[in-house]
Amino acid sequence: MVIRLSKLITPLFVIAVISCGKEPVPAPVPVTEPSESEILAMVRTDVQNTAYYKDIFLDGGCELNPGIKQNGKVINGRLPYALDKANIKEREYFLATVNDVSEGWSEGDRQIQKNLISGNPDDINGVLLYPDGEPRFRMFYSFGGHSDPHGSTLYNSGRANVKTFYEKGGSFVGSCAGAFLAGAYANGRTRNYFNIWEGGNMISTGVSSSSIDMHMESDVFASYFGPGKGSTISGIRHNGGGYMDTRDAPAGTEIIAIFKNEAGQNSSSRKFYDQPSVWAYKASPSSGRLVVTGSHPEDAPSGNILNLTASMFGYAWDGSGNAKIKGVLANGDLFPIEPGIGDLQCHHFVLCPGADVSSLSLSVSYQGDYDMELYLKKDSFAFPDAEPDYSSTASADGKVTLTTGPLEKGLWYVTVRCATTVESKEIIIDPEAGLGRYFEYSGPIGVLNGVPYSIKAEWTY
């Protein structure tokens, strides 16, 4: 809701020099301000959001593998090697204490998972989301394991938060169970899944403890780490995974690779032969990109299988959602934002003077000991790392201001950034056995539920 302090438009006076009293004095020429709908039509929709708390959250929760496998055994806490290959550094995760998914899940793990994903009093949005529902991480990764029980232990609230994360711009990468969880169905039956691959159905291969080859059908990975179109990747671990049901795939789904030979088998007789094994889906420019596989390439430390996994992460990274604006700033109006801004988050606004201005003043007011920043840029989003034209990073006493000299008329982007963040510490749930891990926050945790603020723009012609 915008509080209108004044509906008067500041007029632009064109003053002519009067010579000997003979020249008439022109009447003042009022500035024609563009309407809000005209301003919104000018806002860019091709700029990717780059402001996140961290790069990726990895889900190895209840009945998912809490790490990669080596020699058939889960290494609890060992993340996919491809993260290093793809240079994805800022990570958090929840990894369960139960290594063997056949043993079910523990109540302690379920409660931690609920507090993290669904939320708790200190963080009512859950770790994946900012206070306004925008993604707090750039990507989400789901390990393999048992998809149905994992979805059930997340409950409606947790599953809804994952879907919101994707719809608002966070990308999703999944292996085996992670691929199942992305859709709506498995083997034609409704499941407790995220349904971010809307209406999608996967079919089980019925193959366990196997080694499978894949053939690349697309060249989208060639610009990342490969392999390119026409390549065959041999020896990918496969254990109970599935393939895409092409009949129910939502429009826009990209088939990246298909299953080929299974080691020691006449694979041509298998129902999964030549069926999609790796695929991607981006619902809209504002959503993230889903990149999943029905197998387990995440275990590989080297070679083409490692490259395949790193390319999945790279393609998902580049498919995160676009930047959005919170609203249009009118001259002299106060624009309140509730529930507020989160840690390291950017909120964007636009203003559009109808003529060149002599000066502009921006101010943000809030309560609490937080560090807020202001940025201004002509014709594009004013991210701090996008060479803004003006900036102010000195906030004090609940206020930050930015004042300029003359500005050209046209579309100007304003960014409010909360530079305050929490302190995060990895917690080992069972330190004696070295099992289970998650992150605990301390410090200014109030930022997790949002810092409400008001922003005001004033300019003179």
Backbone torsions as a table, in degrees:
resi	resn	phi	psi	omega
1	MET	NA	130.0	178.9
2	VAL	-99.1	130.0	177.0
3	ILE	-89.2	112.3	-177.9
4	ARG	-82.0	110.5	178.2
5	LEU	-86.0	-31.7	-179.3
6	SER	-155.6	136.6	177.4
7	LYS	-102.9	7.0	180.0
8	LEU	-78.0	137.0	175.2
9	ILE	-96.0	125.8	-179.3
10	THR	-63.5	123.3	-178.2
11	PRO	-79.4	153.6	174.1
12	LEU	-101.9	119.9	-179.8
13	PHE	-98.8	122.6	176.2
14	VAL	-99.4	109.4	-175.3
15	ILE	-101.9	124.7	177.5
16	ALA	-96.4	150.5	176.5
17	VAL	-74.6	128.7	-179.7
18	ILE	-91.6	121.8	-179.1
19	SER	-103.4	110.9	175.5
20	CYS	55.5	24.2	178.0
21	GLY	73.1	9.5	-176.4
22	LYS	-94.6	-24.6	-178.2
23	GLU	-85.3	132.8	177.2
24	PRO	-69.9	148.9	177.1
25	VAL	-89.1	117.7	-178.9
26	PRO	-63.9	150.2	175.0
27	ALA	-69.9	149.2	178.0
28	PRO	-58.9	139.8	-179.3
29	VAL	-101.7	111.9	-178.8
30	PRO	-70.6	147.8	176.1
31	VAL	-75.7	134.0	174.1
32	THR	-92.7	108.2	-179.4
33	GLU	-84.3	137.0	174.9
34	PRO	-66.9	149.9	178.5
35	SER	-73.7	165.7	179.1
36	GLU	-61.6	-39.5	179.8
37	SER	-66.4	-36.0	176.9
38	GLU	-66.8	-38.9	178.2
39	ILE	-66.1	-45.7	-179.7
40	LEU	-60.5	-33.7	179.7
41	ALA	-67.2	-19.8	-179.6
42	MET	-90.1	-11.5	-174.8
43	VAL	-67.9	134.2	-179.5
44	ARG	-69.4	141.4	177.4
45	THR	-119.7	14.7	-175.8
46	ASP	-117.6	17.8	-179.5
47	VAL	-107.4	122.9	-176.8
48	GLN	-76.4	140.1	173.5
49	ASN	-68.6	133.6	179.3
50	THR	-123.8	2.9	-175.4
51	ALA	-100.6	103.7	179.0
52	TYR	-135.0	160.6	174.9
53	TYR	-66.1	-51.1	176.9
54	LYS	-146.7	173.5	-173.5
55	ASP	-74.6	-43.6	-170.1
56	ILE	-151.6	144.8	169.0
57	PHE	-115.5	129.4	-178.7
58	LEU	-109.1	130.4	-176.4
59	ASP	-107.1	105.0	171.5
60	GLY	-120.5	46.6	-172.5
61	GLY	-80.4	-151.6	-172.0
62	CYS	-53.4	121.2	179.7
63	GLU	62.8	23.2	165.9
64	LEU	-114.1	155.1	178.0
65	ASN	-63.3	126.8	178.8
66	PRO	-88.1	39.1	-179.1
67	GLY	156.9	174.2	179.2
68	ILE	-80.1	168.1	179.5
69	LYS	-105.2	142.0	170.2
70	GLN	-135.1	129.2	-178.0
71	ASN	53.2	37.5	174.8
72	GLY	82.0	0.3	-178.5
73	LYS	-120.0	140.0	178.2
74	VAL	-72.4	132.7	171.8
75	ILE	-97.0	101.6	-174.3
76	ASN	-62.5	121.6	179.4
77	GLY	95.1	-6.2	179.5
78	ARG	-87.3	115.7	-178.1
79	LEU	-86.3	162.3	-179.2
80	PRO	-55.4	134.7	178.3
81	TYR	-59.8	-27.0	-175.4
82	ALA	-65.0	-20.8	177.3
83	LEU	-62.3	-41.4	177.5
84	ASP	-68.0	-41.4	179.1
85	LYS	-59.6	-40.5	-178.4
86	ALA	-87.3	2.3	177.0
87	ASN	60.9	40.3	176.9
88	ILE	-98.2	103.2	-165.1
89	LYS	-100.2	-43.3	-173.4
90	GLU	-83.3	107.3	-170.3
91	ARG	-131.0	146.4	164.5
92	GLU	-137.9	165.1	-173.6
93	TYR	-163.6	163.3	164.6
94	PHE	-125.5	120.8	-179.3
95	LEU	-123.4	124.1	-174.0
96	ALA	-71.0	164.9	179.0
97	THR	-84.2	-14.4	-177.2
98	VAL	-95.5	113.2	-177.8
99	ASN	-76.3	-45.7	-175.8
100	ASP	-88.4	109.6	-175.0
101	VAL	-62.3	-19.4	178.4
102	SER	-68.7	-13.9	-179.4
103	GLU	-90.1	2.3	177.5
104	GLY	82.8	-149.2	-176.1
105	TRP	-136.7	158.7	-180.0
106	SER	-99.3	151.9	179.4
107	GLU	-64.7	-35.7	177.2
108	GLY	-61.6	-43.3	177.6
109	ASP	-62.8	-41.5	-177.4
110	ARG	-62.7	-39.5	-178.5
111	GLN	-68.6	-42.0	177.0
112	ILE	-62.0	-44.6	179.1
113	GLN	-58.3	-43.4	179.4
114	LYS	-63.2	-45.8	-179.8
115	ASN	-61.8	-36.5	-177.8
116	LEU	-76.1	-51.4	-170.7
117	ILE	-86.5	-42.5	-178.9
118	SER	-84.4	-30.1	178.7
119	GLY	117.6	168.5	180.0
120	ASN	-153.6	172.0	-175.7
121	PRO	-56.2	-34.1	179.5
122	ASP	-76.4	-19.2	-177.8
123	ASP	-150.2	79.1	-171.0
124	ILE	-67.6	-15.7	-179.0
125	ASN	-88.6	-16.7	-170.4
126	GLY	83.2	160.0	-172.4
127	VAL	-65.7	-23.1	-174.8
128	LEU	-76.3	-22.7	-168.1
129	LEU	-121.6	145.2	168.7
130	TYR	-77.7	168.5	-178.6
131	PRO	-55.7	-28.6	179.8
132	ASP	-93.8	10.8	177.0
133	GLY	87.9	-2.7	177.3
134	GLU	-73.8	155.7	-177.8
135	PRO	-68.7	133.8	-179.8
136	ARG	-88.5	-25.5	173.6
137	PHE	-110.8	156.5	179.3
138	ARG	-78.5	-31.0	-178.1
139	MET	-140.5	159.6	175.5
140	PHE	-129.3	133.4	177.0
141	TYR	-121.8	135.0	176.7
142	SER	-113.4	123.7	174.9
143	PHE	-69.2	173.5	173.7
144	GLY	-80.6	174.7	-178.9
145	GLY	145.1	-135.9	179.9
146	HIS	-108.9	110.7	-173.1
147	SER	-70.8	-45.0	-177.0
148	ASP	-60.5	-53.6	179.2
149	PRO	-62.1	-34.8	-179.9
150	HIS	-65.9	-46.4	177.7
151	GLY	-59.3	-38.0	-179.9
152	SER	-66.5	-40.2	-177.9
153	THR	-74.3	-13.1	173.9
154	LEU	-82.3	-20.1	-178.9
155	TYR	61.3	174.3	-177.0
156	ASN	-58.6	-40.5	-175.9
157	SER	-65.0	-44.0	179.5
158	GLY	-67.2	-43.4	179.2
159	ARG	-64.1	-39.2	178.6
160	ALA	-64.1	-37.6	179.3
161	ASN	-66.3	-37.3	177.1
162	VAL	-65.8	-41.2	179.3
163	LYS	-65.7	-42.3	177.0
164	THR	-60.8	-42.7	177.1
165	PHE	-52.2	-47.0	-179.1
166	TYR	-70.7	-46.4	-176.4
167	GLU	-63.5	-30.9	-178.9
168	LYS	-87.4	-4.4	173.1
169	GLY	132.9	-6.0	178.4
170	GLY	-81.7	137.5	-179.6
171	SER	-86.7	156.6	-173.6
172	PHE	-127.9	126.8	174.7
173	VAL	-122.6	136.5	-178.5
174	GLY	-147.1	148.4	177.1
175	SER	-120.3	130.6	174.7
176	CYS	55.8	-103.1	178.3
177	ALA	-58.9	-33.7	177.7
178	GLY	-61.2	-34.6	177.1
179	ALA	-70.4	-42.5	176.5
180	PHE	-58.7	-45.9	-176.7
181	LEU	-60.4	-27.3	-177.2
182	ALA	-68.6	-26.6	-174.9
183	GLY	-91.3	-155.3	179.4
184	ALA	-117.1	-27.4	-172.3
185	TYR	-132.9	158.7	167.9
186	ALA	-135.9	127.1	-178.3
187	ASN	52.8	35.3	175.0
188	GLY	83.4	0.3	-178.2
189	ARG	-108.5	141.2	175.9
190	THR	-64.2	137.5	-178.4
191	ARG	-129.8	170.0	174.7
192	ASN	-82.4	66.5	-176.1
193	TYR	-111.4	178.3	-175.3
194	PHE	-82.2	-25.8	-178.8
195	ASN	53.8	40.6	172.7
196	ILE	-86.1	-25.6	166.9
197	TRP	-90.8	82.2	-159.4
198	GLU	-60.5	122.1	179.0
199	GLY	74.4	6.1	-176.6
200	GLY	-72.5	147.0	-179.9
201	ASN	-126.5	135.4	172.7
202	MET	-113.5	149.4	179.8
203	ILE	-116.9	131.2	-179.4
204	SER	-66.8	141.6	177.1
205	THR	-77.9	-25.9	-175.5
206	GLY	75.7	12.6	-176.9
207	VAL	-110.8	127.8	179.7
208	SER	-121.4	154.1	174.5
209	SER	45.6	56.5	-174.0
210	SER	-129.6	170.3	175.5
211	SER	-121.4	125.9	-171.4
212	ILE	-128.2	147.4	173.8
213	ASP	-99.0	153.6	174.7
214	MET	-128.2	150.5	177.5
215	HIS	-116.2	129.6	-177.2
216	MET	-78.3	122.0	-180.0
217	GLU	-98.1	-11.0	-175.8
218	SER	-130.9	159.0	179.2
219	ASP	-106.7	12.9	-175.3
220	VAL	-65.9	-24.2	-179.6
221	PHE	-83.1	-10.6	-175.8
222	ALA	-62.0	-32.1	-179.0
223	SER	-83.9	-1.0	176.6
224	TYR	-105.7	-100.8	-178.9
225	PHE	-120.7	2.4	-177.2
226	GLY	82.8	-172.2	-5.2
227	PRO	-73.1	161.3	179.3
228	GLY	-87.2	173.1	-179.6
229	LYS	-57.9	137.7	-179.6
230	GLY	92.8	-12.8	-180.0
231	SER	-77.6	154.7	172.6
232	THR	-116.7	130.3	177.8
233	ILE	-106.5	121.6	-172.9
234	SER	-104.0	145.9	168.3
235	GLY	78.6	34.1	177.9
236	ILE	-80.0	132.1	179.9
237	ARG	-65.2	136.1	-179.9
238	HIS	-137.0	128.2	-177.5
239	ASN	-146.9	91.7	174.2
240	GLY	74.6	14.8	-177.8
241	GLY	-77.9	-161.5	-176.0
242	GLY	-148.1	-176.3	178.1
243	TYR	-131.9	161.9	-178.4
244	MET	-71.3	134.0	170.0
245	ASP	-84.7	102.2	-174.6
246	THR	-64.2	-21.3	-178.9
247	ARG	-69.0	-27.5	-176.0
248	ASP	-112.5	7.3	-178.8
249	ALA	-69.1	131.3	178.9
250	PRO	-63.5	150.9	179.4
251	ALA	-57.1	138.2	-179.5
252	GLY	97.1	-5.3	176.9
253	THR	-67.0	131.7	179.7
254	GLU	-102.3	124.5	173.8
255	ILE	-86.8	118.9	-175.6
256	ILE	-100.5	-37.3	179.7
257	ALA	-147.7	158.6	177.1
258	ILE	-126.1	156.4	175.5
259	PHE	-71.7	143.2	173.4
260	LYS	-125.1	-123.4	-171.6
261	ASN	-74.5	143.8	169.7
262	GLU	-104.3	132.9	-175.4
263	ALA	-56.6	128.8	175.1
264	GLY	74.9	11.1	-177.5
265	GLN	-127.5	155.6	169.2
266	ASN	-82.1	84.9	-169.9
267	SER	-64.1	-22.4	-177.9
268	SER	-64.1	-17.7	178.6
269	SER	-90.8	-5.0	-178.7
270	ARG	-83.6	145.4	-175.9
271	LYS	-70.6	-21.9	-178.2
272	PHE	-87.0	-8.1	-177.9
273	TYR	-58.9	129.5	-178.8
274	ASP	69.5	12.5	177.7
275	GLN	-94.9	154.6	-176.5
276	PRO	-60.4	130.4	-178.7
277	SER	-114.8	-23.5	175.7
278	VAL	-135.9	130.9	179.2
279	TRP	-147.5	165.6	-178.4
280	ALA	-136.1	157.1	-178.3
281	TYR	-157.9	130.2	174.7
282	LYS	-126.4	114.2	-172.1
283	ALA	-69.2	-34.5	-177.0
284	SER	-164.1	168.7	176.5
285	PRO	-59.9	-28.4	-178.7
286	SER	-86.5	-12.6	178.8
287	SER	-86.4	169.7	170.6
288	GLY	-79.7	-171.9	175.2
289	ARG	-116.7	132.4	174.9
290	LEU	-91.0	133.1	173.7
291	VAL	-138.0	113.9	-173.1
292	VAL	-135.8	163.5	175.7
293	THR	-142.0	149.3	178.4
294	GLY	-82.7	0.6	-178.3
295	SER	-118.6	-160.9	-174.6
296	HIS	-126.8	65.1	176.6
297	PRO	-75.2	-11.3	-175.2
298	GLU	-66.8	-15.2	-178.2
299	ASP	-78.4	-18.1	-170.2
300	ALA	-75.0	131.0	178.6
301	PRO	-90.0	-9.5	-175.6
302	SER	-160.2	173.3	173.3
303	GLY	78.2	-165.6	-175.6
304	ASN	-65.8	-28.7	179.4
305	ILE	-69.9	-40.8	174.4
306	LEU	-61.2	-43.7	179.8
307	ASN	-61.8	-40.2	177.9
308	LEU	-59.2	-46.4	-178.7
309	THR	-67.1	-42.6	178.4
310	ALA	-62.1	-36.0	177.6
311	SER	-68.3	-34.2	175.1
312	MET	-60.2	-45.3	178.9
313	PHE	-66.5	-40.9	-179.6
314	GLY	-64.4	-42.3	-179.5
315	TYR	-67.8	-37.5	176.7
316	ALA	-66.8	-41.2	179.0
317	TRP	-57.1	-47.7	-178.7
318	ASP	-73.8	-7.3	179.5
319	GLY	-103.2	7.6	177.4
320	SER	-64.4	160.8	-166.7
321	GLY	-72.0	167.3	-177.4
322	ASN	-81.8	164.0	177.0
323	ALA	-74.7	147.8	-178.0
324	LYS	-129.6	158.5	176.5
325	ILE	-102.8	150.4	176.8
326	LYS	-82.6	-28.2	-179.5
327	GLY	169.4	179.7	-179.4
328	VAL	-101.7	128.1	178.0
329	LEU	-89.5	121.4	176.1
330	ALA	-96.3	155.0	-176.4
331	ASN	-63.1	117.4	176.5
332	GLY	85.8	-1.4	-177.9
333	ASP	-91.1	146.7	176.7
334	LEU	-96.6	127.8	-175.9
335	PHE	-117.1	102.5	179.6
336	PRO	-83.8	143.3	-179.8
337	ILE	-121.9	116.9	175.3
338	GLU	-130.4	144.3	3.4
339	PRO	-78.2	2.8	174.2
340	GLY	114.3	-167.1	-174.2
341	ILE	-109.7	148.8	-178.6
342	GLY	-100.5	-176.8	-174.5
343	ASP	-71.5	124.5	-179.5
344	LEU	65.1	16.9	179.1
345	GLN	-86.5	152.5	173.0
346	CYS	-115.0	133.7	170.0
347	HIS	-110.2	138.5	-175.2
348	HIS	-118.3	143.3	176.4
349	PHE	-136.2	167.0	173.2
350	VAL	-132.7	153.2	170.1
351	LEU	-138.7	154.5	-172.9
352	CYS	-147.0	84.1	176.2
353	PRO	-61.5	144.6	-178.5
354	GLY	-82.1	-4.4	178.2
355	ALA	-155.1	169.9	176.0
356	ASP	-58.6	140.7	-179.0
357	VAL	-110.2	151.5	178.5
358	SER	-82.4	-28.7	176.6
359	SER	-163.5	155.8	178.3
360	LEU	-133.9	138.2	175.5
361	SER	-125.6	128.0	175.7
362	LEU	-116.8	139.8	177.3
363	SER	-143.1	140.9	175.7
364	VAL	-122.8	127.7	180.0
365	SER	-118.5	139.6	-176.9
366	TYR	-157.8	174.5	177.5
367	GLN	-119.8	144.5	177.4
368	GLY	110.5	165.8	-177.5
369	ASP	-90.2	74.2	-179.0
370	TYR	-124.9	154.7	178.1
371	ASP	-101.6	115.1	180.0
372	MET	-114.3	149.7	-177.2
373	GLU	-132.1	153.9	178.4
374	LEU	-126.9	138.8	178.8
375	TYR	-137.2	149.7	-178.0
376	LEU	-138.8	134.0	-178.4
377	LYS	-148.5	141.8	178.4
378	LYS	-83.1	129.1	167.7
379	ASP	71.4	3.4	174.9
380	SER	-159.8	165.0	-175.7
381	PHE	-60.7	136.7	-172.2
382	ALA	-93.9	52.5	173.7
383	PHE	-60.5	146.4	179.9
384	PRO	-56.8	-31.0	-179.0
385	ASP	-93.5	10.9	-176.7
386	ALA	-109.8	29.6	177.8
387	GLU	52.0	61.8	177.4
388	PRO	-64.2	155.9	179.9
389	ASP	-76.5	-31.3	179.6
390	TYR	-140.7	150.5	177.4
391	SER	-152.1	154.9	173.8
392	SER	-144.6	118.9	-177.1
393	THR	-118.4	10.6	-178.3
394	ALA	-102.5	90.5	177.6
395	SER	-99.5	145.6	179.6
396	ALA	-159.1	145.6	177.0
397	ASP	53.7	39.2	175.9
398	GLY	71.4	28.5	-179.8
399	LYS	-152.6	143.9	170.5
400	VAL	-135.8	136.5	-177.9
401	THR	-128.8	155.6	176.2
402	LEU	-140.2	125.2	-179.4
403	THR	-125.9	136.3	-178.4
404	THR	-118.5	169.9	167.0
405	GLY	-88.9	-148.0	-179.5
406	PRO	-60.4	140.1	177.5
407	LEU	-128.8	146.5	173.7
408	GLU	-70.1	151.4	172.8
409	LYS	-67.5	163.2	179.3
410	GLY	123.1	-169.3	-173.3
411	LEU	-86.9	122.6	177.1
412	TRP	-117.9	135.4	179.5
413	TYR	-101.0	132.7	178.8
414	VAL	-113.6	132.9	177.8
415	THR	-122.1	129.7	170.8
416	VAL	-104.5	126.2	179.2
417	ARG	-122.1	134.9	172.0
418	CYS	-94.0	109.7	-176.8
419	ALA	-84.8	-4.9	178.6
420	THR	-81.6	139.4	174.8
421	THR	-143.0	168.7	-179.5
422	VAL	-83.1	165.3	169.9
423	GLU	-95.0	131.2	-178.3
424	SER	-116.3	138.5	-179.2
425	LYS	-133.2	130.9	177.2
426	GLU	-70.8	130.5	177.9
427	ILE	-112.2	128.6	172.7
428	ILE	-93.1	119.1	-172.0
429	ILE	-66.1	-45.1	177.3
430	ASP	-118.8	83.4	-174.0
431	PRO	-64.1	-29.2	-179.1
432	GLU	-64.5	-42.3	179.2
433	ALA	-93.1	-10.4	-178.4
434	GLY	70.0	34.0	-174.7
435	LEU	-115.4	140.1	173.7
436	GLY	79.4	134.1	-177.5
437	ARG	-147.6	145.4	170.6
438	TYR	-157.9	178.4	-178.4
439	PHE	-113.8	136.9	178.6
440	GLU	-112.0	138.1	-176.3
441	TYR	-101.3	146.8	172.9
442	SER	-143.3	-176.2	-178.3
443	GLY	83.3	-141.8	-175.5
444	PRO	-78.2	65.4	-173.7
445	ILE	-69.0	-12.5	176.2
446	GLY	-59.5	-23.9	180.0
447	VAL	-64.8	-23.1	-177.8
448	LEU	-65.1	-32.2	178.3
449	ASN	-92.3	3.4	172.3
450	GLY	103.3	143.8	174.0
451	VAL	-107.8	101.8	177.4
452	PRO	-65.1	147.1	179.1
453	TYR	-155.2	168.3	173.2
454	SER	-125.9	140.7	178.0
455	ILE	-120.3	141.6	-178.6
456	LYS	-136.8	135.9	176.0
457	ALA	-119.5	133.2	176.8
458	GLU	-136.1	132.8	176.7
459	TRP	-140.3	156.9	178.2
460	THR	-125.1	147.9	-178.6
461	TYR	-96.4	NA	NA
